[in-house]
Amino acid sequence: MTKTISTKKQNILDMDASTLASKIKNGDLTSLKAVNTYINHIKEVNPSINAVVENHFSQAIEQAKVYDQKARDGQIIGPLHGVPVSIKESFNVKDMKTTGGLIHRQDFIAKTDAICVAKLKKAGAIVLVKTNTPTLCFCQETNNKLYGITNNPWDLSRTAGGSSGGEGALLGVGGIAVGLGSDIGGSIRFPSHFNGIVGFKPGKYQVSQKGHYPFLAHPLQERMQSIGPMGKSVQDIELLYSLIQDQPTQTNTRVKDLDIIFSPCTIDYPLSHATQNMYQDVKDNLASDFSVQEDIPPYLKESALLWQEIMSFDGGKSIREQGFQSDRPNVLKEYIKEKTTKNSQYHHYFTWALIGAAMFKPSKKRQQEIQETVTKGDREIDLYLKDRLLIFPVYHQGAPLHGSVYNEIFSIRKTYQEYLPFVAYANVWGLPSLTLPIGKDENNMPIAIQIISSLKNEGALFEVGKWLEKKYGGYIRCNKLDTNLSV
């Protein structure tokens, strides 16, 4: 007798938020059914992936009942009416914890919603869970001393990425309809790439970071930080972005009026064989319908170093002050303590990143040079992207084993300059970037591309994303952890 996954359950887990919202609105599906399906699935898979760190299951069930009654009465709250969503732990959600993965903040409960969370709720979304991050979002892998490590559902021995790793892993298994992440150094794009989901890093200053922890006050860091949606389809990403964006900037620029730029395959950055083949295949397919060219955009080579220097502008002082209870913490002592005894309250990813920020803090002269470079670069890149889109890889391979990304990016040998330029580019220059799953690598792990535009060309960016989504199939849910079987 063969066991198969329940079709009804599978359909809900595979649905994107737009489809789910439409079915709830039309009475084809109840919010309560969707909420309960996600709750049961999370209970099944979370022990393996450790993506969810806090839930509002009982509250969500009661909300769903209210929203179902409103739907029956014809009172639709908004475009996400009754849709369950997940929120990265770093955002304040009223009556839920915001810890940053810090043990000494384990009882901190937010009294108000972050602005972007409030906007999703206003649109009818139901917050079901909060998801794991590295300590204070300060790493591209997700692990902290309070909640532990998040695993990639496609292979539990591999990283889910970070810092929005909990979001990426949960969406990868279809554990939620759509989610919310943040990105200052690939923190939406790494998890999207590694877990096979769709993610969007908006351009600079497009979404308020009020209610995000940590809050970044330095102007150069603030312009690199973006709040954005993570989900199962480009249409969901476009919808959520329209809901959380502060000032609409999209234009009607048509892709037919733009050149799509690919970096030459001979460019001196390490790409796995499967990644190179995927990148070339995307280029060849797009060339059939669009104007495709090869070029190296301005400041690509410099961007990884600029990213590291901007992140180290104050020697890690602001993050250190938010992360430690002591006024004068001994970061090196805590790092050694954790590496030797595992008894520190701080994960060694976090303390080593702070040590690196102190070591690589740019001099005052260099800080002035960086500011001048950014000002000059903004003008050049804005002009360059006026009639162009960029398509980059996200990383040189699919999700590697736990710890590999950390070792590549936080090495004292500055190997981040080899591995981070494609990710750092959108952060340093404050550009919108859409990450879209394309295929699998040599290890059968998801791999993706990112599409980058100017702030005025997001509409064209989404258009290309939908074209590629149709061509390559887009999001495919990881069902390896499904256990609730029906005969």
N, C-alpha and C positions, 0 to 999 in steps of 0.2 A: 504493500500500500504506500503510494508516494505522498510525501508531505509537501505542501506548497504554501507560500505566503498568502494570506487572505487578500483577494483582489481589491476589496474596498479599502482595507488598511493601506495597501501598497499605493493605491491611487492618491490617497490623501498625502502620504509621505513624499510622493513624487511631485505633487502640485506646487507651482509657484504661488506667491501671495496674491497676485492679480487674479488667477484662476479661482483660488479659494474664496477670495472676496466676492467674485461674481456669483459663485454658487451659493454662498450664504445670502447674498442680496436677493437672488432669484428663488430662494427657498428649496434649492436642490440639495443643500447640505446645511446642517446647523453648526453654529459656532461651537456648541457644546460637544458635538461629535468630533470636530477637528481638535479641540482642546484635549479631550480625553484620549484621542489617538496619539497625539504628541506626548502626552504624559506617560502613557503606557510604553511608548517606544523609547523615551528617555530613560525610564526605569530599566529597560532591557539593555540599552547600549552604554549608558554612562559609566557603569562600573569598569568597562573596558577602555573607554577613551578619556574619562575624567574631564569632560568639557564643561559640564554644568556645576557651578559652585553654590548656587542658591536658587530655590524655586518658590514660586507663588502659586502652587497648584490649586490649593483650596480657594484662594481669592479669584484665580482665573476661571474656575468652574462657575462661581457665583456671577462673575461678570458676563460670562458666556450666556448664562440663562437670561440675564437682563437684556443682552444684545439680541438674543433670539426672539424675545418677546417684542422688542422694538422693530425688528425686521418684519415680524408678522403684522405689526401695526403700520408698516410702511414708513417707519422713522429710521432711515439710514443715517448713521452718525457721520460717516465719511468714506473715502475710498478704501480704507482698511477695516471696515466695519466687522468686528468679531474675529479678526485674524490674529492668531497667536504669534508673538515676536520674541526674539531673544535680544538681550542687551549686554554688551561687553561690560565686565565688572567695573571698569574705570569710570563709567557714567553714573551719576546720581539717579537713582530711582526711588521715589518716595516710599518709605517704610521697608527698604531693602538696604543691604550693606554696601558700602564702598570702602574697601580695605586696601586696594593696591597690592594685595598679596602680602601685606605686612602683619605680622603676628600682633603687634601692639595696637593695630586698628581693627582687630577681629570683631569688636562689638560696636563699631561705628555704624550707625543707621542714618541714612539721609532723610532729611525732613522735607525736601522739595525735589522735584524732577529737574534734571538737566534740560536746557532749552530744547534740544533736539528730541529728547524723550517725550517731553510735554507735547511737542508737535505731532509725534506719532500717535500718542494717546488721543489727541484731539481729532485725529483722522480715523479713530475707531479701533486702533490696535490694542491688543491685550498683552501686557508683559507677562510672559510665562516663566522665564528663567533669566539668570545672569550667568555669564560665562567667564572662564578662566583667562588670566593674562600672566605674563612674567611680572616680577616685582616692579611696580610703578611703570609698567609698559616699557622697561628699559632694556629690551633684548628682542631679537628676532626669533627666539624660541620660547615656548610657554612653560615655565616652571617657577614655582615660588615655595617658600617654606611654610606658608599657611595652607595652601590647597594642593600642592604637589604638581606633578607633571601631566600635561595633556598629550595624548597619543594620537597618531594619525590613523583614522579608521581603515584605510586601505592596507596598512601594515603597522601594527602596534609598536614595532621596534623603531619606527621612524617618526620624525618630528612633524607636528601639525603646523609649525611655523609660529610666528608671533609678530607683534604682540597680541593681535586679535585671534590667537590660536584656538581658543575655546569656541569662538564663533565659527571659524573655519571647519573644525572637526565636527561640530554639531550639525551644521548645514550639509557637510559631506555625507552624513548618514541620513539626511532628511529629517532630523530631529526637531525642526522648526520650519515655519514658512519663510521667514526672512529675518535678518538681524542687522545690528548696528555696530560698527567698529570705528577705529581711529588709526591714523597712519602718519608717522613722522619720519619713518625710515623703512618703508615697505610693510608696515604693520597690518594693512589690509591686503596688500598684494601677495606677500609671502604665503599667508594662510590660504588665500584663494587659489594660488598656483599649486600649492602642495596638496590641497584637499579636493581639487576639482570643482570649485564653485565659481560664481561670478562676483566680482568685487569692484567697487569704484572709489578711488581717492579723488575727491573734488579739488579744484584749484584753490589757491590761497584766499583766505578770508571769506569763503563762500558759505560756511556753516559755523555757527557760534560754538565755541568750545566751553562756554559757561556751563559749569556743572560737570566738567571732565576733570578727573584726578589722575595724574598731576596736571595743574594748570600751568601753561608755559607763557611767561610774561615777556621774555626777551623778543624783540621784534623779528630778528632773523630766525629764531626758532619757531615763533608763532606762524610765520609765513610757510614754514615747512610742515606744520601740523594740519591735518585735515580730518574731519569727521565725515564718515560715509557709509553707505549701505553695503551689505553683503547678502547674496541670495542665490536663486536658482535660474534666473533669466535676466536678460538685458531690460525687458519691459518692467520688471520689478525694480531694478536699479534706477531706471529713469523715473519711475513713479515716486519712489522714496526720496530720491534727490530733490524732486520738485516740492516735496512736503517739508523737508528740513532745511532747504536752502534759504538764506537770508534775503538775498537780492537776486532775482532771476537775471541771468546773463546770456542765456542761450539765444542764438540767432537762427535764421533759416538758411545758413550756408549749406549748399548742397555738396555732397562728396564729389560729384562730377566736376566741380569747380576747383578741387584741391588735388595736389599731388600726395600720394601716400609714400612715405620715405622709409626704406629699410636700410639698416647699416650693412655694409659689405660683410659677407661671411668670412672674409679674410681678416677682419678686425681683430686686434690682439687681445681678446678676452676669451677665457676658457669656456667653451660650450661643449656639452656632451654630444656624442654622435647623434643620438635621437633628437636632441634639442635643435641641432643644426638642420637636420632633415625636416623637422616640423616647421621651423622658421622659413626654410626655402619653399616648402610646400604651400604655406600660407601666401608667400609672395607670388608664387606661380599662379595660384588660384585667383587672387585678387587682380592680377594683371589682365585677366580675361574680361573684367568689367570696369576696372578703374585705371587711372593713371598712376603707375607704380615706378619709382626710381630708387636708385641706391645713392646714399650720401651719408656723411658723418655730420650730424647737426652741431651747431656751435656749443662749445664747452662740455661736450660729452666726456672727454678724457679728464677734465678738471673736476667734474662734479662729485666724485666719490670723496676726494680729499676735502673739497669745500664742505661737504656734508659732515664729515668727521670733525672738522675745525669748528663749524657752527655749533654742533652738539657739545663741543668742549669749550665754548666761548667763555664761560665763567668757571671753568675747571670742574664742572659738575656741582657747583655750590647750591644751586636752587633745588636740584633733585636730592642732593645729600641732606639738605635742611628739611625737606618734606619726608624723607625716608627714615631718618633717625630721630629718636627721642632726645638724645644728648646734643648739647650745643656744640661740643667738640668731639665728634665721634672718631675713633681710631679705625678707619676703613681698612687699612692694611691688616691690622690685628684681626678684624672680623673675617677678612678673606682667608687668612691663614688658619684661623680657628675652624672655619667651615670646611676647608680643604682637608684638614688633618683629623678633625673630630666629628664633623657634621653637627656640631652643637651650637652653631651661631644661629641667631634669629634671622639672618639675612642670607639668601641664596648667593653662592659664589659668582653666578652670572652677574648679579647686581653689583656686588662689591668690586669685582674686577672691572666692570664698565666704569665705575666711579674712579678707580685708580687710573684707568686709561684716560679718562676725561681730564684728570689733574695733570698727567704726564704730557698730554698733547695740547694743553691749553695754549692757544696762539698768543704771541706777544701783542702788546698794544699797537706796535707798528703793523704787524701782520693783520690784526683785527681791522685796522683802517684800510689795508689793502683788500681784505675780503669784502668790506662794505662797498668799496669802489668797484670791485669786480662784479658784485651782485647788481649794483646800479647799472653798470655798463651792459652786463649780460642780459638783464631784463629787457633793455631796449633792443638788443640784437636778436634775442630769441623771440620776442613779440613780433618783430618784423619777419623773421624766418618762418614762423608758424602761421602767419596771416593767411597763407594759401597752401598750407601743408598739414598733414597728420603724420605722426611717427608711429611705427610699429616696432617694438623691442621685445626680446625675451624678458622674462621676469628674473630668472636665475639660471645658472649654467647647467642645472639638472633638476629633476624632480626631487621630492622630499628625501633627504639622506637620513642616515641613522641619527638618533638623538645625540646632540652635542656637536655635530659636524658644522652646522651653520654658525653656531657660537664660535667655534674654533677658527673658522674662516674669516669672520667679520671682526672679532675682538682679539686678533692676534697682534702681539707686539711688533711683528714683522710687517704690519700694515698691509696684509693681504686683502683687506677690504677694497683696496684700489683695483684689484683684479676682479673681485666678485660682485661689487656693489654698484658699478656705474649706471647700469640700466635702471636700477631701482632709485638710486639717489637723484637721478636727473629730474624726475617729476617733483621730488621734495624740495631740492635746492631752488628750483625756478618756479615753484608754486603752481604746477601745471595739473590739469585734470588727467587722470589715467584710469582706464577701464581694463580690468583683467578678465580674460575669458578662457575657459578650458578648451583645449584643442585636441589633445590625444594622450598617449601614454609614453613613458620613457622605457629604457632598457630593463628596468626593474618593475614594470607594469604599474608605475605610479603616475598620477595625473601630471600633465605639463600644460602650460598656458602661454599666451602672449599678452602684452599690454599695448593698448592704443592710447596715444597721448595727443592732446590738442592744446590750442590756446584757450584762454578763458571764454572766448567768443564763439568757439566752434564745437561745443559739447554736443550739439544736435547732430553734426556730421560724425562725431565720434560714436555716438549711439547707433547711428545708421550703419556704419561699418561693422559694429559689434553684432547687430542683428543679422547682417549678411553672413558673417562668419559663423554665428550661432546656427543658422539654418544650414550652412554648408557642412559644418563639422559635428552637428548634433547637440552642441552646448552641454549643459549640466547632465550628468548621469549619476544617479544616487548610488552610493556605496551600500550594498546590501549584505556584505560579508558578516555583519554582526547580528543580522535578523535572527531572532530566536523564537518569537511568538508564532508558532506554526499551527495551521489548521489542516485537518484531514480532508 
